[in-house]
């Protein structure tokens, strides 16, 4: 069965976010046909958009996943699986950029560009995004340090489809704009959970 390397952004700021994200890593690794290939450091990140809320914890997971008969179908199937996991973790519909029990975002799906209607079950819980298509690479990833910093841990030299810079170059550009304090690494992945950095 053909596979592609997918990168999934994970985040949370409701309840015990590190424990939730550790459970999310294990849940992603257990998806049918998936193989865990890497987990970034865990970062504490400043909220974007709605700033009157707790800081987020964010990381990125690398998974080899079934390619599907074509990229649109494969990415759509993965999106549906991510939305099912979000709901199983108790994700509640809230305002854009508001608090999240867990957020699982499909950032990159191999070397493919995808821009299709969301499949049934893959709809966004964010009312402002309800009508938006599934777009991969993620439409906001290149401008979000909370995505780029952990993605840089796993794939610094990656140039996602449609980008004109590496992940590392994009992360450096956003650090200059947002300030280094916008994202702080706090833990590394041990295979079972997070270990705090000294």
N, C-alpha and C positions, 0 to 999 in steps of 0.2 A: 504494500500500500504506500503510495507516494505521500510524503509529508512536506510541510513547510515550517520555517521558523517564524513563530509569532511572538510578539512582545506585548505583554498585558500590563497596563498601569493599574496599580491597586492603591486605594486610599481609604481612610476612615478618620472621623473625629468625634464619634459618639461612643460613649462607654469605654471599654478597655481596648483601644484601637490596636496596640501591638498584638494582643492575643487574637483579635478578630483577623488581622492580616496574616498572622501565622496560620490560622485555620483556613484562610482563603488560599494560601499557597498550597497547602495539602489538598484542598478541594480541587484546585486547578490541575495539580499533578495527577489526580484520580479521574480526570475526564476521560471518556472512552477514546482510546487510540492516542492519548497524549503522553509525552515524555518530558519531564522537567529537565531543562538544560542549564538553568542558572537563576539565581535570585540576587538582586542588587542589595546594597546596604539599605537599612531603614532610615528614612529621613523625617525630621520634624520640619514642617513647612508652614509659612504664613498663609492664612486664607486669602483667596483672590475673590474680588467682586463684593462679597458680603464679608466685611472684616470683623463684625461684632459676633464672633463665634470662636470656639476653641481652635487651636492650631491643629493642623492635619498631620497624620503620619502617612507617608507615601513610600512606595517601592515599585520596582518593575520586575516582572517574571518573564523568563524566556522559556517557551514551550515549543517542542516539535509537535505539530497537530496534523490530522488528516487534511490533505490538500483539497479533497473533494473533486468532483468531475471537472470543475473550473473554479477560478479564484472567487468569483461572485458567490457561488454556492458554498464553497468551503469557508469563506469569511462569514457568510450569513449564518451557517450552522454554528460556528464558534460564537458569534454574537448572541444567538439564542441561548447557548449554554451559559454564557456569562450572565445574561439577564436572569436566567433561572437560578443561578448561584446567588446573585444579589438578593433576589426575593427570599431564598432559603435562609439568608443571613438576616432577614428582617428589614431590608431596605424599605423606607417609606418615601412616597412621593413628596417632594419639597421644592421650594423655589430654586431657581438656577443659582449655583454656587453656594447653596445653603448647606447645613450639616448633613453628613452622610454616615449611616451605619456601616456601609461598605460601598465602594465604587470600583467597578472593574471595567476598564476601557481597553478596547482593541486598538493598539497604537500602530502596529506594523504587521502585515501578513505577507511574509516572504518578500519577493521583489515585485509584488503586484500592487497596482492601483485599482481601487474598487470605489465605485460611486453608483449605488443601486438603491432601490426602495428597500426599506427594512422588511425582513421576512416576518410572518406572523410569530409572535413571541419575542421579537427583537426590538419592540418599540421602546422608546426612552420613557422613563418615569418622570423626566423633567418636562413640564408642560410647554416650556418655550422651545423644546427640541422635538416635540411630538411628530411634526411633519417633516423633519429633516431626514435625508437619506443616510444610509450607511456609507461613510466616506473613510477610506483607508489609503494612505496613512491618516491618522486622526487629524482632523482639520486644525486643531489648536495646539498640537504637541510641539511644533517648532517654536512657539512663542511662550511656552510654560516651563520655567526652570524646575518646578516640582516634578515634571515629567522628564526633562532632559538630564537632570543630575543623576537620578537612578539609572536611566537608560544608558548614560555614559559609562557607568560602572560595568555594564555588560557588553556594550557594542560601541566603543568610542569612535571607531573608524567607519561605522555604518553610514551610508548616504541613502536614506529612505527614498523610495520612488517619488520624483517630483521636487525633491530638495536639491539645492545647489551647494550644500555644505555638509560636512560630517556632523554627527551627533555631538562630538566634542567641540567643534567650532560653534555650533548653535548654543551649547551650554555656556561656553565662554562669553559669547555675545550677550546672553541673557543675564549672566552673573554681573557683567558690567552695567547692565540696565537696572537690575533689581537689587543688587548688592549681595555680597557673599552670605550675609546673615539671613537671607530669605529662605535658604535651605541648610539644614544642619544634619549631618549623618550622626545617628545615635546608636546604631546596632548593626551587627552583621548576622547573616543567616548561617546557622550551624548544620542544617539538614533536618533538624527537629523543630527549631524555633529561633528566636532572636537572642543574641548575646550582646550585652551593652558594651559599647566602646569605652576604653579607658580614658 
